[in-house]
Amino acid sequence: MHKVFYTVLIIFSFAKINAMDWQNKESMLDPSIYQQYCGKELNPESILELADPMPKNIQSFFDEWTNDNKNFLDKTLPPNSKIDISKKNDSRYTTLFQSDIRNFGYLNESELNAALPIMISTEKFYFKYAGLLRRAWNLEATLKRDTSLKQSDEVLTFQTVTQIPVILRLKECIQKEKITGIKIPKTYLGIIRDRLAPVAHDYNTILVQEEMVGFKPLYLQTKELETISQKTVDDLIKLIEVGPIFDITVNLLFNPKTKELGLCDLELDWKQPAQDFFNKNQEAIKQTVADSISGLLNLAKEAGEDAQPKSGRSFLEKLYGSVYYNPSLLKKLDHTQLEKIGNAYDQAEASLFCN
């Protein structure tokens, strides 16, 4: 299957590319798709205006919680001047972060960041913010991009809030395309009152995100791949096309009762300077799209390896059709990304059809 797919893919793609000036291949992507929402530039200033307003009961709880937990936040959510860039590759930096959270009596459901389960009335939410290691990576990227800057509290980073631009773009696509089989969690920007600033950034912001009840990571239930409809797969590819989804394999959820997909932890790549805010680096966007599709193909491969080849084959065929018949998506990729996807198809086919 893949040999035919990849051959047609290459022919189709290069026919389009060759019709353009190869030096201007960036024009294959419309920057406005990734940088704007409802006609407004996505940046730290507009995010405060465009993000969903927090309901009053949640806002009241959040304000009280952050006031009561000042010592905890000083320890686990410090200013940028206290981020140790030299430890960005040191796993002990994350161990320290996790240890501090436990010492204050909180459960953390994230390996590298904070994802604290908090009950607000009868509903479960997660209070989320970037961990020390990821903030160190992003701060270093920021300082490297502008060498005139020196590390201080005035140098802001935006790793935590990069989820909001992705969520906005996905919401816009869901509304425009009338997508019903894929859910994204309600997510609010919580600004810590004694750290108020004109913009939302890593030191003053906590994401308040609803629990997606009934949803579990899809990679833990690959036997369910067969039950996902072709329409849902098609819609998932549409969302990947407009909202670069980092590490989709981990962050793709599934509800076995409703047969809906869910997307969570929609942050942008933490090794890029988040001042670009919605990943205006178009090469990075293309790579993220290719990575997402390859990640989905790996799910099919894993199904075969888990002795569930029927589910994997079904998902592979649906994904194959969805990508193959999406010329707008193919135009966004160059030969490097196409080759990456082609290799993932090869591996998935070998795993599935040898079983």
Secondary structure, 3 states (H helix, E strand, C coil): CHHHHHHHHHHHHHHHHHCCCHHHHHHHCCHHHHHEECCEECCHHHHHHHCCCCCHHHHHHHHHHHHHCHHHHHHHCCCHHHCCHHHCCCHHHHHHHHHHHHHCCCCCCCCCCEEEEEEECCEEEEEEECCHHHHHHHHHHHHHHCCCCCCCCCCCCCCHHHHHHHHHHHHHHHHHHCCCCEECCCEEEEECHHHCCCCCCCCCEEEEEECCCCCEEHHHCHHHHHHCCHHHHHHHHHHHHHCCCCCHHHHEEEECCCCEEEECCCCCCCCCCHHHCCCCCHHHHHHHHHHHHHHHHHHHHHHHHCCCHHHHHHHHHHHHHHHHCCHHHHCCCCHHHHHHHHHHHHHHHHHHHCC
